[in-house]
Amino acid sequence: MVDVVFLTANGQKVAAQAAPGTRLLEVGQAAGLALEGTCEGQMACSTCHVVVSAEWFGKLVPASDDEEDMLDLAAGVTRTSRLSCQILLDDALDGLEVRIPAEAHDMQQV
């Protein structure tokens, strides 16, 4: 299992676990976090935007040009922003820490 820590906009830490190969989007959704993923991981929206902690960012597979283009549409983007649908967990990411931007709203939870 791979451990992940999500930091919410109000500072709450939410710990989660998933099997290697699981997309970070699915882990966050299973934990009840505001990661809408409107396009269901097809990289056609930016509603699963997360900010990866700087110490973990370099361990990720680099973002594709298409992902970079979608991030241009996300609110609150930073240098270490990624789409959680594009992060596949593996053993090297055990302990990964990401922040859910304050601008994130899951309209499916309204």
C-alpha distances in whole Angstrom, upper triangle without the diagonal:
4,7,10,13,16,20,22,26,27,25,22,19,16,13,10,6,5,5,6,10,10,13,13,16,14,12,15,17,15,15,19,20,23,21,24,23,26,26,23,21,25,25,29,28,27,26,22,23,21,22,19,20,22,20,18,20,21,18,17,19,23,24,26,30,29,26,29,31,29,28,32,32,30,31,30,29,28,28,24,24,22,21,18,18,19,15,13,9,9,8,11,10,8,10,12,15,17,20,22,25,28,30,27,28,26,29,28,27,31
4,7,10,13,17,19,23,24,22,20,16,14,11,8,5,5,6,6,10,9,11,10,14,13,10,13,16,14,14,18,18,20,19,22,21,25,25,22,20,23,23,27,26,24,23,19,20,18,18,16,16,19,17,14,16,17,14,14,16,20,21,23,27,26,23,25,28,26,25,29,29,27,28,27,25,25,24,20,20,19,18,15,16,16,13,11,7,7,6,9,7,5,7,8,11,14,17,19,22,25,27,24,26,24,28,26,26,30
4,7,10,13,16,20,21,18,16,13,11,7,6,5,7,9,10,13,12,13,11,14,13,10,12,15,14,12,16,16,19,18,21,21,25,25,22,21,24,24,27,26,24,23,19,19,16,17,14,14,17,15,13,16,18,15,15,18,21,22,25,28,27,24,26,29,27,25,29,29,26,27,25,24,23,23,19,20,18,18,15,17,17,14,13,9,10,9,10,8,5,5,7,9,12,15,16,20,23,25,22,24,23,27,25,25,28
4,7,10,13,16,18,15,14,10,8,6,5,6,8,11,11,13,11,11,9,11,12,8,9,13,12,11,14,13,15,15,18,18,22,23,20,19,22,22,25,23,21,19,16,16,13,13,11,11,15,14,11,14,16,14,14,17,19,19,23,26,25,21,23,26,24,22,25,25,22,23,21,21,20,20,16,16,15,15,12,14,15,12,12,9,11,11,12,8,7,5,5,6,8,11,13,16,19,21,19,20,20,24,23,22,25
4,7,10,13,14,12,10,6,6,5,6,9,11,14,15,17,15,14,11,13,14,10,9,13,13,10,13,12,14,14,18,19,22,24,22,20,24,23,25,23,20,19,16,15,12,12,10,10,14,13,12,14,17,16,15,19,20,21,24,27,26,22,23,26,24,22,25,25,21,21,20,19,19,19,16,16,15,16,13,16,17,14,15,12,14,14,14,11,10,7,6,5,6,8,11,14,16,19,17,19,19,23,22,21,24
4,6,10,11,9,8,6,5,6,8,11,13,16,17,18,15,14,10,11,13,10,8,11,12,9,11,9,11,11,15,16,19,21,20,19,22,21,23,21,18,16,13,12,9,10,9,10,14,14,13,14,18,17,16,19,20,20,23,25,24,21,22,24,21,19,22,22,18,18,16,17,16,18,15,14,14,14,11,15,16,14,15,14,16,17,17,13,13,10,8,6,5,6,7,11,13,15,13,15,15,19,19,18,21
4,7,8,6,6,5,6,9,11,14,17,20,21,22,19,17,13,14,16,13,11,14,15,12,12,10,11,12,16,18,21,23,22,21,24,23,24,22,18,16,14,13,10,9,10,10,14,15,14,15,19,19,18,21,22,21,25,27,26,22,22,25,22,19,22,22,18,17,15,16,15,17,14,14,15,15,14,17,19,17,19,17,20,20,20,16,16,13,11,7,6,5,6,9,10,13,12,15,16,19,20,18,20
4,5,5,5,7,8,11,13,16,19,22,23,23,20,18,15,14,16,14,11,13,15,12,11,8,9,11,14,16,19,22,21,21,24,22,24,20,17,15,13,13,10,11,12,13,16,18,17,18,22,22,21,24,24,23,26,27,26,22,23,25,22,19,22,21,17,15,14,15,16,18,16,15,16,16,14,18,20,18,20,20,22,23,23,19,19,16,14,11,9,6,5,7,8,11,10,11,13,16,17,15,17
4,6,7,10,11,15,17,20,22,26,26,26,23,21,17,17,19,17,14,15,18,15,14,10,10,12,15,17,20,23,22,22,25,23,24,20,17,15,14,13,11,11,13,14,17,19,19,19,23,23,22,25,25,24,26,27,26,23,23,24,21,19,20,19,16,13,12,14,15,18,16,15,16,17,16,19,21,20,23,22,25,27,26,22,22,19,17,14,11,7,6,6,5,8,9,11,13,16,18,16,17
4,6,9,11,15,18,21,24,27,28,29,26,24,20,19,21,19,16,17,19,16,15,12,12,15,18,21,23,26,25,25,28,27,27,24,21,18,18,17,14,14,16,16,19,21,21,22,26,26,25,28,28,27,30,31,30,27,27,28,25,22,24,23,19,17,15,18,18,21,19,18,20,20,19,23,25,23,26,25,28,28,28,24,24,20,19,15,14,10,9,10,8,11,12,13,15,18,20,17,18
4,6,10,13,16,19,22,26,26,27,25,23,19,19,21,18,15,18,19,16,15,13,14,16,19,22,24,27,26,26,29,27,28,25,22,20,18,17,14,14,15,14,17,18,19,20,23,24,24,27,27,26,30,31,30,27,26,28,26,23,25,24,21,18,16,18,18,20,18,18,19,20,19,22,24,22,24,23,26,26,25,22,21,17,16,13,12,9,10,11,10,14,14,16,18,21,22,20,21
4,6,10,13,17,20,23,25,26,23,22,18,18,19,16,14,16,16,13,13,11,13,15,18,21,24,26,25,25,28,27,29,26,22,20,18,18,15,15,16,15,19,19,19,21,24,24,24,27,28,27,30,32,31,27,28,30,27,24,27,26,22,20,18,20,20,22,20,19,20,20,19,22,24,22,23,22,24,24,24,21,20,16,16,12,12,10,10,12,12,15,15,16,17,20,21,18,20
4,6,10,13,16,20,21,23,20,19,16,16,17,14,12,15,15,11,12,11,13,15,19,21,24,26,24,24,27,26,28,25,22,20,18,17,14,14,14,13,17,17,17,19,22,21,21,24,26,25,29,31,30,26,27,29,26,24,27,26,23,21,19,20,20,22,19,18,19,19,17,20,22,19,21,19,21,21,21,17,16,13,12,9,10,9,10,13,14,17,16,17,18,22,22,19,22
4,7,10,13,17,19,20,17,17,13,14,14,11,9,12,11,8,9,9,12,13,17,18,22,24,22,21,25,25,27,24,21,19,16,17,14,15,14,15,18,18,17,19,22,21,21,24,25,25,28,30,29,25,27,29,26,24,27,26,22,22,20,21,21,23,20,19,19,18,15,18,20,18,19,17,19,19,20,16,15,12,12,10,10,10,11,14,15,18,16,17,17,20,20,17,20
4,7,11,14,16,18,15,15,12,14,14,10,10,12,11,8,11,11,14,15,18,20,23,25,22,22,25,25,27,25,23,21,18,18,15,16,15,15,18,18,16,18,21,19,19,22,24,24,27,30,29,26,27,29,27,25,28,28,24,24,23,23,23,24,20,20,19,19,16,18,20,17,17,14,16,16,17,14,12,9,10,9,11,12,13,17,18,21,18,20,19,23,22,20,23
4,7,11,13,15,12,12,10,12,11,7,8,10,9,7,10,11,14,14,17,18,21,23,20,19,23,23,26,24,22,20,16,18,15,16,15,16,19,19,16,18,21,19,18,21,23,23,26,29,28,24,26,29,26,24,28,27,24,25,24,23,23,24,21,20,18,18,14,16,18,15,14,12,14,14,16,13,11,10,10,10,11,13,14,18,20,22,19,20,19,22,21,19,23
4,7,10,12,10,11,10,12,11,7,10,12,10,9,13,14,17,16,19,19,23,23,20,19,23,23,26,25,23,21,18,19,17,18,17,17,20,19,17,19,21,18,18,20,23,23,26,29,28,25,27,29,27,25,29,29,26,27,26,25,25,26,22,21,19,18,15,16,17,14,13,10,11,12,14,11,9,9,10,12,13,16,17,21,23,25,22,22,21,24,23,22,25
4,6,8,6,9,9,11,9,7,10,12,10,11,14,15,18,16,18,18,21,21,18,17,20,21,24,24,22,21,17,19,17,19,17,19,21,20,17,19,21,18,17,18,21,21,24,27,26,23,25,28,25,25,28,28,26,27,27,26,26,26,22,21,19,17,14,14,15,12,10,8,9,10,13,11,10,11,12,14,15,17,18,22,24,25,22,23,21,24,22,22,26
4,6,6,9,10,13,11,9,13,15,13,14,18,18,21,19,21,20,23,22,19,18,21,22,25,25,24,23,19,21,20,21,19,21,23,22,18,20,21,18,17,18,21,22,24,27,26,23,26,29,26,26,30,30,28,29,29,28,28,27,24,23,20,19,15,15,16,13,10,8,8,9,12,11,10,13,13,16,17,20,21,25,27,28,25,26,24,27,25,25,29
4,6,9,10,13,12,11,14,16,15,17,20,20,22,20,22,20,23,22,19,17,20,20,24,24,23,23,19,20,19,20,18,19,21,20,16,18,18,15,14,14,18,19,21,24,24,21,24,27,25,25,28,29,27,29,28,26,26,25,22,21,18,18,15,14,14,11,8,5,5,7,10,9,9,12,12,16,17,20,21,25,28,28,26,27,25,28,26,27,31
4,6,9,12,11,11,14,16,15,17,20,20,21,18,20,18,21,19,16,14,16,17,21,22,21,21,17,19,18,20,18,20,22,21,17,18,18,15,13,13,16,17,18,22,21,19,22,24,22,22,26,26,25,27,27,25,25,25,21,20,17,16,13,12,11,9,5,5,6,9,12,11,12,15,14,17,17,20,21,24,27,27,24,26,24,27,25,26,30
4,6,8,7,7,11,12,11,13,16,16,18,15,16,15,18,17,14,12,15,16,19,19,19,18,15,16,16,18,17,19,21,21,17,18,19,16,14,14,17,17,19,22,20,18,21,23,21,21,25,25,23,25,25,23,24,24,20,19,16,14,11,9,10,8,6,6,8,11,13,11,12,14,13,15,15,18,18,21,24,25,21,22,20,23,21,22,26
4,5,5,7,9,10,11,13,15,14,15,12,14,11,15,14,11,9,12,12,16,16,15,14,11,13,13,15,14,17,19,20,16,16,18,15,12,13,15,14,16,19,17,15,18,20,17,17,21,21,19,21,22,20,21,21,17,16,12,10,7,6,7,6,5,6,10,13,14,12,13,15,13,14,13,16,15,18,21,21,18,19,18,20,19,20,24
4,5,5,6,9,10,11,13,11,13,10,12,11,15,15,12,10,14,13,16,15,14,13,9,11,10,12,11,14,17,17,14,14,16,14,12,13,15,14,16,19,18,15,17,19,17,16,20,20,17,19,19,18,18,18,15,13,10,9,5,6,8,6,6,7,10,13,14,11,12,12,10,11,10,12,12,15,18,18,15,17,16,19,18,19,22
4,5,5,6,9,10,11,9,10,7,8,7,11,11,9,8,11,11,14,13,11,10,7,9,9,13,13,16,19,20,17,16,19,17,15,16,17,15,17,19,17,14,17,18,15,15,19,18,15,17,18,17,18,19,16,14,11,8,5,5,8,8,9,10,14,17,18,14,16,16,13,13,11,12,11,14,17,16,13,14,12,15,14,15,19
4,5,5,6,9,10,10,11,9,10,9,12,13,9,9,13,14,16,15,15,13,10,13,13,16,16,19,22,22,19,19,22,20,17,18,20,18,20,22,20,17,20,22,19,19,22,21,19,21,21,21,22,23,20,17,14,12,8,8,11,10,10,11,14,17,18,15,16,16,15,15,14,15,14,17,19,19,16,16,14,16,14,15,19
4,6,5,6,9,9,11,10,12,12,15,16,13,12,16,17,19,18,17,15,11,13,12,15,15,17,20,20,17,18,20,18,16,18,20,19,21,24,22,19,22,24,21,20,24,23,20,21,21,21,22,23,19,17,15,13,9,10,12,11,10,10,13,15,16,13,13,13,12,12,12,13,13,16,19,19,16,17,15,18,16,16,20
4,5,5,6,5,8,6,9,10,14,15,13,13,16,16,18,17,15,12,9,11,10,13,13,16,19,20,17,17,21,19,17,19,20,19,21,24,22,19,21,22,19,18,22,21,18,18,18,18,19,21,18,15,14,12,8,10,13,12,12,12,16,18,18,15,15,14,12,12,10,11,9,13,15,16,12,13,11,15,14,13,17
4,5,5,5,7,6,8,9,12,13,11,12,15,16,18,16,15,12,10,12,12,16,17,19,22,23,21,21,24,22,20,21,23,21,23,25,23,20,22,23,20,19,23,21,18,19,20,20,22,23,21,18,16,13,10,11,14,14,14,15,18,20,22,18,18,18,16,15,14,14,12,15,16,16,13,12,10,13,11,11,14
4,5,8,10,10,11,12,15,17,14,14,18,19,21,19,18,16,13,16,15,18,19,21,24,25,22,22,25,23,21,23,25,24,25,28,26,23,25,27,23,23,26,25,22,23,23,23,25,26,23,21,19,16,13,13,16,15,15,15,18,20,21,18,18,17,16,16,15,16,14,18,19,20,16,16,13,16,13,13,16
4,6,9,10,12,14,17,19,16,17,20,21,23,21,19,16,14,16,14,17,17,19,22,23,20,22,25,23,21,23,25,24,26,29,27,24,26,27,24,23,26,25,22,22,22,22,23,25,22,20,19,17,14,15,18,16,16,15,18,20,21,18,17,16,15,14,13,14,12,16,17,18,15,15,13,16,14,13,16
4,7,8,10,12,15,18,16,17,20,21,22,19,18,14,13,15,15,17,18,20,24,25,23,23,27,25,23,25,27,25,27,29,27,24,26,27,23,22,25,24,20,20,21,22,23,26,23,20,19,17,14,15,19,18,19,18,21,23,24,21,20,19,18,16,15,14,12,15,15,16,13,12,10,12,11,9,12
4,6,8,11,14,16,15,16,19,19,20,17,15,12,10,12,11,14,15,17,21,22,20,20,24,23,21,23,24,22,25,26,24,21,23,24,20,19,22,20,17,17,17,18,20,22,19,17,16,14,12,14,17,16,18,17,21,22,23,19,19,18,16,14,12,11,8,11,12,13,9,9,8,12,11,9,12
4,6,9,11,14,14,15,18,17,18,15,12,9,8,10,10,13,15,18,21,23,21,21,24,24,22,23,24,22,24,25,23,19,21,22,18,17,19,17,14,14,14,16,18,21,19,16,15,13,12,13,17,17,19,19,23,25,25,21,22,20,18,16,13,11,7,9,10,10,6,6,5,8,9,8,10
4,6,9,11,10,11,14,13,14,12,10,6,5,7,8,12,14,17,20,22,19,19,22,22,19,20,21,18,20,22,19,16,18,19,15,14,17,15,12,13,14,15,17,19,17,14,12,10,8,10,13,13,15,16,20,23,23,19,20,19,16,15,12,11,8,10,11,11,7,7,6,9,10,10,13
4,5,9,8,10,13,12,12,10,9,5,6,9,11,15,17,20,23,25,23,22,25,24,22,22,22,20,21,22,19,16,18,18,15,15,17,15,13,14,16,16,19,21,19,16,14,11,10,10,14,15,17,19,22,25,26,22,23,23,20,19,16,14,11,12,13,12,8,7,5,7,7,9,11
4,5,5,6,9,9,9,7,7,5,5,9,11,15,17,20,23,25,22,21,24,23,20,20,20,17,18,19,16,14,16,16,12,13,16,14,12,14,16,16,19,21,19,15,13,9,9,8,11,13,15,17,21,24,24,21,23,22,20,19,16,16,13,14,16,14,11,10,8,10,10,12,15
4,5,8,9,9,8,7,8,6,8,11,14,18,20,24,26,28,25,24,27,26,23,23,23,19,19,20,17,15,17,17,13,14,17,14,13,15,18,18,21,23,21,18,16,12,12,11,14,16,18,20,24,27,28,25,26,26,23,23,19,19,16,16,18,15,12,11,9,9,9,12,14
4,6,5,7,6,6,9,8,9,12,15,19,21,24,27,29,25,24,26,25,22,21,21,18,17,18,14,13,16,15,12,14,16,14,14,17,19,19,22,23,22,18,15,12,12,10,12,15,17,20,23,27,27,24,26,27,24,23,21,20,18,18,20,18,15,15,12,13,12,16,18
4,6,8,9,9,11,10,9,13,15,19,20,24,26,28,24,23,25,24,21,20,21,18,18,19,16,14,18,17,14,16,19,17,16,19,21,20,23,24,22,19,15,12,11,8,11,14,14,17,21,24,25,22,24,25,22,22,19,20,17,19,21,19,16,15,13,14,12,15,18
4,5,8,8,10,10,8,11,14,17,18,21,23,25,21,20,22,21,17,16,17,14,14,16,13,11,15,15,12,14,17,16,15,18,20,18,20,21,19,16,13,9,8,5,7,10,11,14,18,21,22,19,22,22,20,20,18,18,17,18,21,19,16,16,14,16,15,18,20
4,5,8,10,11,11,13,16,19,20,24,25,27,24,22,23,22,19,17,17,14,13,14,11,10,14,13,11,14,16,15,15,19,21,19,22,22,21,17,14,11,11,8,9,12,14,17,20,24,24,22,24,25,22,23,20,21,19,20,23,21,18,19,17,18,17,20,23
4,6,7,10,9,11,14,16,18,21,23,25,22,19,21,21,17,16,15,11,10,11,8,7,10,10,7,10,12,12,12,16,18,16,18,19,17,14,11,8,10,7,8,11,14,17,20,24,23,21,24,25,21,21,19,19,18,18,21,19,16,17,16,18,18,21,23
4,7,9,11,12,15,18,20,24,25,28,25,22,24,24,20,19,18,14,13,13,9,9,12,10,7,10,12,10,12,15,18,17,19,20,20,16,14,11,13,10,11,15,17,21,24,27,27,25,27,28,24,24,21,21,19,19,21,18,16,17,16,17,17,20,22
4,6,8,9,13,16,18,22,23,26,23,21,23,24,20,20,18,15,14,14,11,9,11,10,6,9,10,8,8,12,15,14,17,19,18,14,12,9,11,10,12,15,18,21,24,27,27,24,27,26,23,22,19,18,16,15,17,15,13,13,13,14,15,18,19
4,5,6,9,12,15,18,20,23,20,18,21,21,18,18,17,13,14,14,11,9,10,10,6,6,9,7,5,9,11,10,13,15,14,11,9,7,9,9,11,13,17,19,23,26,25,22,24,24,20,19,16,15,12,12,14,11,10,11,12,13,15,17,18
4,6,9,12,15,19,21,23,21,19,22,23,19,20,19,16,17,17,15,12,14,13,10,10,12,9,7,9,12,12,15,17,16,12,11,8,9,10,12,14,17,19,23,26,25,22,24,23,20,18,15,14,11,10,12,10,7,8,8,10,11,13,15
4,6,10,12,16,18,20,18,16,19,19,16,17,17,14,16,17,15,11,13,14,10,10,13,12,9,11,12,12,14,16,14,10,8,5,5,7,9,11,13,15,19,22,22,18,20,19,16,15,12,11,9,10,12,11,8,10,9,12,13,14,16
4,7,10,13,15,18,16,14,17,18,15,16,15,12,14,15,14,10,11,12,9,7,11,10,7,8,9,8,10,12,10,7,6,4,6,8,10,11,14,16,19,22,21,18,20,19,15,14,10,9,7,8,11,10,8,11,11,14,16,17,19
4,6,10,12,15,13,11,15,15,13,15,15,13,16,17,16,12,13,15,12,10,13,13,10,10,9,8,9,11,9,6,6,6,6,10,11,10,14,14,18,20,19,15,17,15,12,10,6,6,5,6,10,10,9,12,13,16,18,18,20
4,6,9,12,10,9,13,14,12,15,14,13,16,18,17,14,13,16,14,11,14,14,11,11,9,8,7,8,6,4,6,9,9,13,13,12,15,15,18,20,18,15,17,15,11,9,5,5,6,7,11,12,11,15,16,20,21,21,23
4,6,8,7,6,10,10,9,12,12,12,16,18,18,15,14,18,16,13,16,17,14,15,13,11,9,9,5,6,7,10,9,13,12,10,13,13,15,17,14,11,13,12,8,6,4,6,9,10,14,15,15,18,19,23,24,23,26
4,6,5,6,10,11,11,14,15,15,19,21,22,18,18,21,20,16,19,20,17,17,15,13,11,10,7,9,11,13,13,17,16,13,16,15,17,17,15,12,13,11,8,6,6,7,11,12,15,17,17,20,22,25,26,26,28
4,5,5,8,10,11,14,14,15,19,20,22,18,17,21,20,17,19,21,19,19,16,14,10,9,7,10,12,15,15,19,17,15,17,17,18,18,15,13,15,13,10,9,9,11,14,15,18,20,20,23,25,28,30,29,31
4,6,7,8,10,14,14,16,20,22,24,21,20,23,23,20,22,25,22,22,19,17,14,12,10,13,14,17,17,20,18,15,17,16,16,16,13,11,13,11,9,9,10,13,16,18,21,23,22,26,27,31,31,31,33
4,6,5,7,11,12,14,18,20,21,18,18,22,21,18,21,23,20,21,19,17,14,12,9,11,12,14,14,16,15,12,13,12,13,13,10,8,10,9,6,7,9,12,15,17,20,22,21,24,25,29,29,29,31
4,5,6,9,9,11,14,17,18,15,14,18,18,15,18,20,18,19,17,14,12,9,6,9,9,12,12,15,13,11,13,13,14,15,12,10,13,12,9,9,9,12,15,16,19,21,20,23,24,28,28,29,31
4,5,8,8,11,14,17,19,16,16,19,20,17,20,22,21,22,20,17,14,11,9,12,12,15,15,17,15,12,14,14,14,15,11,11,14,14,11,13,13,16,19,20,23,24,24,27,28,31,32,32,35
4,7,9,12,15,18,19,17,17,21,21,19,22,24,22,24,22,19,17,14,11,13,13,15,14,16,14,11,12,11,10,11,8,7,11,12,9,12,13,16,19,21,24,25,24,27,27,31,31,31,34
4,6,8,12,15,16,13,14,18,17,16,19,21,19,21,20,17,15,13,10,11,10,12,11,13,10,7,9,9,10,12,9,8,12,13,10,12,12,15,17,19,23,23,22,25,25,28,28,29,32
4,7,9,12,14,12,13,16,17,16,19,21,20,22,21,18,17,15,12,13,11,12,12,13,9,8,9,10,11,13,11,11,15,16,13,15,15,18,20,21,25,25,23,26,26,29,29,30,33
4,6,9,11,10,10,13,14,13,16,18,18,20,20,16,15,12,11,11,9,11,13,13,10,10,12,14,15,17,14,14,18,19,15,17,16,18,20,20,24,24,23,26,26,29,29,31,33
4,7,8,6,6,10,11,10,12,15,15,17,17,14,14,12,10,10,7,9,11,11,8,9,12,14,16,19,17,16,19,20,17,17,16,17,18,18,22,21,20,23,23,26,27,28,30
4,5,5,6,9,10,11,13,15,16,19,19,16,16,15,14,13,10,11,13,12,9,11,14,17,18,21,20,19,22,23,20,21,19,21,21,21,24,23,22,24,25,27,27,29,32
4,5,5,6,9,10,11,13,15,18,19,16,16,15,15,14,12,12,15,15,12,15,17,20,22,25,23,22,26,27,23,23,21,22,22,22,25,23,22,25,25,27,28,30,32
4,5,5,6,9,10,12,13,17,18,15,17,16,16,14,11,11,14,13,11,14,16,20,22,25,24,23,26,27,23,23,21,22,21,21,24,22,21,23,23,24,25,28,29
4,5,5,6,9,10,11,14,15,12,14,13,13,10,8,7,10,10,8,11,14,17,20,23,21,20,23,23,20,20,17,18,17,17,20,19,17,20,20,22,23,25,27
4,5,5,6,9,10,13,14,11,12,11,11,9,8,9,13,13,11,13,17,19,22,25,23,21,24,24,21,20,18,18,18,17,20,18,18,21,21,23,25,27,28
4,5,5,7,10,13,15,12,14,14,14,12,11,11,14,14,13,16,19,22,25,28,26,24,28,28,24,23,20,20,19,18,21,18,18,20,21,23,24,27,28
4,5,5,7,11,13,11,13,14,14,11,9,8,12,12,11,14,18,21,24,27,25,23,26,26,22,22,18,18,17,16,18,16,15,17,17,19,21,23,24
4,5,5,8,10,7,9,10,11,7,7,7,11,12,12,14,17,20,23,26,24,21,24,24,20,19,16,15,14,13,15,13,13,16,17,19,21,23,24
4,6,8,10,8,10,11,13,10,11,11,15,16,15,17,21,24,26,29,27,25,28,27,23,22,19,18,17,15,17,14,15,17,19,21,23,25,26
4,7,10,9,12,14,15,12,12,11,15,15,16,18,22,24,27,30,29,26,29,28,24,23,19,18,16,14,15,12,13,15,16,17,20,22,22
4,7,6,10,12,13,9,10,9,12,14,15,16,20,22,25,28,27,24,26,25,21,20,16,14,12,10,12,9,9,12,14,15,18,19,20
4,6,9,13,13,10,12,12,14,16,17,19,22,24,27,30,28,25,27,26,22,20,16,13,11,8,9,6,8,11,14,15,18,19,19
4,7,10,11,9,11,12,15,17,18,19,22,23,27,29,27,24,26,24,20,17,14,11,10,7,8,7,9,12,15,18,20,21,21
4,7,8,6,9,10,13,16,16,16,20,21,24,26,24,21,24,22,19,16,13,11,11,8,11,10,11,15,17,20,22,23,24
4,5,5,9,12,14,17,16,16,20,21,23,25,23,20,22,21,17,15,12,11,12,10,12,13,14,18,20,23,25,25,26
4,6,9,13,15,18,16,16,19,20,22,24,21,19,22,20,17,15,13,13,14,13,16,16,17,21,23,26,28,28,30
4,7,10,12,15,13,13,16,17,19,20,18,15,18,17,13,12,10,10,12,12,15,16,16,20,21,24,26,26,28
4,7,9,12,11,11,15,16,19,21,19,16,19,17,14,12,9,9,10,10,13,13,13,16,18,21,22,23,25
4,6,9,8,8,12,13,16,19,17,14,17,17,13,12,10,10,11,11,15,14,13,16,17,20,21,22,24
4,5,6,7,11,13,16,19,18,16,18,18,14,14,11,12,11,12,15,14,12,15,15,17,18,19,22
4,5,5,8,10,14,17,16,13,15,15,12,12,9,11,10,12,15,15,12,14,14,17,17,18,21
4,6,8,10,14,17,18,15,17,18,15,15,13,14,13,15,18,18,15,16,15,17,17,19,21
4,6,10,13,16,16,14,16,17,14,15,13,15,15,17,20,19,17,19,18,21,21,22,25
4,6,9,13,12,10,13,14,11,12,11,14,14,16,20,20,18,20,19,22,22,23,26
4,7,10,11,9,11,14,11,14,13,16,17,20,23,23,21,22,21,24,23,24,28
4,7,8,6,8,10,9,12,13,16,17,20,24,24,22,23,22,25,24,25,28
4,5,6,7,10,10,14,15,19,20,23,27,28,25,27,26,29,28,28,32
4,5,5,9,10,14,16,20,22,25,28,30,27,29,28,32,31,31,34
4,6,9,9,13,15,19,21,24,27,29,27,29,29,32,32,32,35
4,6,5,9,11,15,17,20,24,25,23,26,25,29,28,28,31
4,6,9,12,16,18,21,25,26,24,26,26,29,29,28,32
4,6,10,13,16,19,22,24,22,25,25,28,28,27,30
4,7,10,13,16,19,21,19,22,22,26,26,25,28
4,7,10,13,16,18,17,20,20,24,24,23,26
4,7,9,13,15,13,16,17,21,21,21,23
4,6,9,11,10,13,15,19,20,19,21
4,7,8,7,10,11,15,16,15,17
4,5,5,9,12,15,17,16,18
4,5,8,12,14,17,16,16
4,6,10,12,15,15,15
4,7,9,12,12,13
4,6,9,8,9
4,5,6,7
4,5,5
4,6
4
